[in-house]
Amino acid sequence: MCVSTPALADFISDSKANLDTRNFYMNRDFRQSGAAQSKAEEWAQGFMLRFESGYTDGPIGVGFDAIGLLGVKLDSSPDRVGTAILKSDREAPRRAQDEYGEAGFTAKLRASKSTLKLGTLQPVLPMLMRNDSRLLPQTFRGAWLNSNEIKDLSLDLGRLDRVNQRDSSDNEEMTVFNGGRRNIVLGSAKTSDEFLFGGGRYQWTPELSSSYYYGGLDGIYKQHLVNLVHQLPLGEGQSFKSDIRFARSIDDGGSNVDNDAFGALFTYRLGANGFSAGYQSMSGDTGFAYITGSDNALINLLQINDFGNQNERSWQLRYDFDFATLGVPGLTFFTRYVNGDNVDRGPGLSEGKTWERNTDIAYLVQSGPLKNVGIKWRNASTRSNIGSDLDENRFIVSYTLPIW
């Protein structure tokens, strides 16, 4: 409060606040016989109030960010819970709570081209990607330093100690995801209060970039990730993109994590059309390791599956189309299919197999009183001998209202 008024000029003038609203309906139909629940179906309204300040003037600028999250139940029942768009009671019979939410605050310091943030964080980095696929986003608590002092080089270093899941209002310790046939075995410590990360990305040319990142969940696993991306122009309206990824995951004294993950995705764009093909393989004593509830850097991370089970091999075909070329800007479409096999199901059992098909149609209103209203329909189906057979639909209406 002792900072002079001129020093606060940029702090105030560069500040901004938005209210994001998200109306979310989700229906997940369990297709396999003998399922304990025939379907999960819920409808909710989400509100996300975001404030980002500028920085005070001087060698070290000071600022702060704030976020307020609120989810409101519109429809649910004990026999249809489990979509992860609402917070549910842990005791049976499980019921979705009428509302849930959280408030987060982040202090930030800036010197030259480096920024340090302390508090509520939402990282989107190769070794840790916050999940924002439901009503409210996942958040973390910790410290994150980003530096861009060297031209074309971005460096990151940080430590996290808590996670708030997308359908929760509690800050909790972190653990490793072990669904499907990951076959990860944990020691006495099932959770950890320390995730360390660091690394960087370098833009060699406008067409070529590479990155290396490290992420480690203390006492559970350590991970090294390398990525190479190349964009090859092929003339007017044409390009060919190559995205190559490799991750090495090992234990950190309290698990059996041992995995090599390789992925390659190639995309040819011709005007409004995009044609993609990809391949992903897992090897080692376990499947791919990452923090429960978050997204990950696997190229075959889809709406339901990520095809990261032990020894799993999977390939992807995808098609994108932008209707702007037909006079409908804001309307986009994509469909993709991934088939996985060779999953280790244990001694004497046949290989595990899974396939998943996704279709997304999205429209963002470009003008008029409904400008910036977004409408999205997401459809997915998966069949597997190692997990649930599912048909799923998500319908999302979103809007961002600038406040300041």
C-alpha positions, -999 to +999 in steps of 0.1 A: +000+000+000+031+022+003+037+021-035+033+055-051+004+063-075+026+065-106+041+031-099+005+017-098-004+031-132+006-001-152-008-023-124-042-008-130-042+000-167-030-035-177-055-053-154-083-073-169-112-093-156-135-118-174-165-139-164-165-172-182-198-192-181-201-228-191-233-248-194-224-285-195-246-316-202-230-350-202-244-385-208-222-416-205-239-449-214-223-480-200-227-506-227-212-538-212-234-563-194-233-565-157-224-528-152-232-516-117-247-484-132-264-482-165-254-446-172-240-414-158-260-383-168-258-348-153-263-312-162-247-282-146-238-245-149-203-232-142-190-197-135-153-188-137-144-152-126-108-144-136-088-113-126-053-106-139-035-074-127-007-056-145+026-050-127+038-021-107+066+000-122+102-005-113+130-031-116+108-057-100+071-054-109+045-068-084+010-080-093-016-106-084-042-128-101-074-142-087-099-169-098-133-178-084-150-210-095-186-220-089-205-251-102-243-253-098-263-285-102-291-283-127-300-320-129-286-352-113-297-382-093-279-410-072-284-435-100-268-412-126-238-396-108-202-399-119-198-376-149-171-356-130-189-323-139-203-321-103-189-328-068-205-359-054-208-372-018-182-400-010-207-420+011-234-442-004-259-434-018-238-409-037-255-377-045-242-347-065-239-316-043-261-286-052-231-264-057-193-265-052-165-241-058-132-225-048-112-193-048-076-190-057-051-162-055-017-159-071+011-134-063+034-126-091+068-108-096+083-097-128+119-087-135+130-081-171+115-110-191+111-134-162+080-140-140+076-158-107+041-169-097+032-181-062-002-196-053-030-210-075-016-223-108-029-239-140+002-252-159+000-264-195+034-279-199+045-313-214+050-330-180+019-315-164-013-302-181-042-290-160-074-307-170-102-284-183-125-310-199-154-307-176-174-279-159-146-263-139-108-265-145-083-284-123-059-262-104-026-266-085-009-248-057+028-240-057+055-218-073+064-214-110+092-194-126+091-187-163+120-170-181+123-156-216+156-137-212+172-155-242+156-149-276+135-179-288+141-198-255+115-203-228+125-218-195+103-231-167+111-242-131+086-250-104+073-269-074+037-279-066+024-293-033-014-296-038-040-303-065-077-293-066-095-317-090-120-305-116-150-320-095-137-310-061-132-280-038-104-295-017-067-291-020-052-326-018-018-343-021-010-357-056-007-393-067+000-412-100-028-423-123-031-461-122-063-469-142-068-494-169-038-518-172-010-494-160+001-521-136+018-495-113+025-507-078+030-482-050+048-486-018+037-474+016+033-438+004+003-435-019+004-397-023+031-370-024+032-333-015+060-324-039+060-323-077+092-307-091+094-297-127+118-279-150+128-276-187+126-254-217+115-250-253+137-235-281+124-221-314+153-229-338+135-215-368+099-203-375+093-239-387+113-259-361+111-262-323+123-286-297+118-290-259+130-310-229+112-312-196+116-330-164+088-338-139+091-358-107+065-367-081+085-371-050+088-407-038+067-421-067+081-414-102+105-393-122+100-384-159+120-370-188+102-357-219+116-347-253+095-332-281+104-321-317+079-302-339+085-292-375+061-273-398+069-277-435+052-252-459+042-268-492+028-238-510-003-218-508-028-233-484-007-264-478+016-276-450+030-308-434+035-309-396+056-335-378+052-339-340+076-364-324+075-372-286+094-394-263+091-399-225+112-419-201+095-426-167+112-444-138+104-450-101+116-426-074+119-452-046+083-458-038+069-475-069+077-498-098+072-472-125+093-482-156+080-469-190+092-457-224+066-438-244+070-429-280+046-410-302+046-395-337+017-375-353+019-362-389-007-337-402-011-326-438-032-295-443-048-286-476-070-255-474-097-261-449-089-298-447-066-315-422-055-351-425-036-367-396-020-401-389-002-411-357+015-440-339+021-445-302+039-473-283+045-481-247+073-504-234+086-514-200+073-529-168+044-504-164+023-480-184+027-443-188+029-423-155+012-389-148-006-371-120-041-383-114-068-360-128-045-341-152-040-344-189-008-357-204+015-353-234+006-386-252-005-380-288-033-405-284-049-387-254-086-387-265-119-379-249-120-412-229-088-431-232-051-422-236-038-457-248-010-455-222-013-490-207+016-514-203+031-524-237+002-509-256+006-500-292-019-477-309-024-458-342-046-428-350-064-414-380-080-380-379-098-356-402-104-318-396-125-293-416-130-255-412-163-243-426-150-208-430-141-216-466-177-224-472-188-190-458-195-202-422-166-188-401-165-201-366-178-236-375-153-264-372-155-302-373-132-331-366-134-369-363-107-394-353-103-431-346-076-448-325-071-485-322-048-500-295-036-536-289-008-556-273-018-546-237-003-568-210-032-583-191-012-607-170+001-643-173-021-666-193-044-639-206-048-627-242-036-593-252-057-563-243-074-543-271-092-510-272-106-487-298-122-452-296-139-429-320-145-392-314-165-366-333-165-329-324-186-301-339-181-266-326-194-231-335-184-197-322-208-169-330-188-142-348-210-112-346-243-098-334-258-098-298-246-134-293-210-128-304-185-151-286-212-176-276-196-210-282-216-242-288-199-276-289-211-312-292-186-339-284-194-376-291-173-406-283-176-444-283-151-469-270-150-507-268-124-527-249-116-560-232-096-542-204-121-515-195-157-503-198-176-501-231-190-466-233-210-443-255-207-407-245-221-373-255-212-339-241-231-307-250-214-274-239-225-238-243-199-212-232-196-174-231-170-150-220-181-116-207-153-090-204-158-071-172-127-048-172 
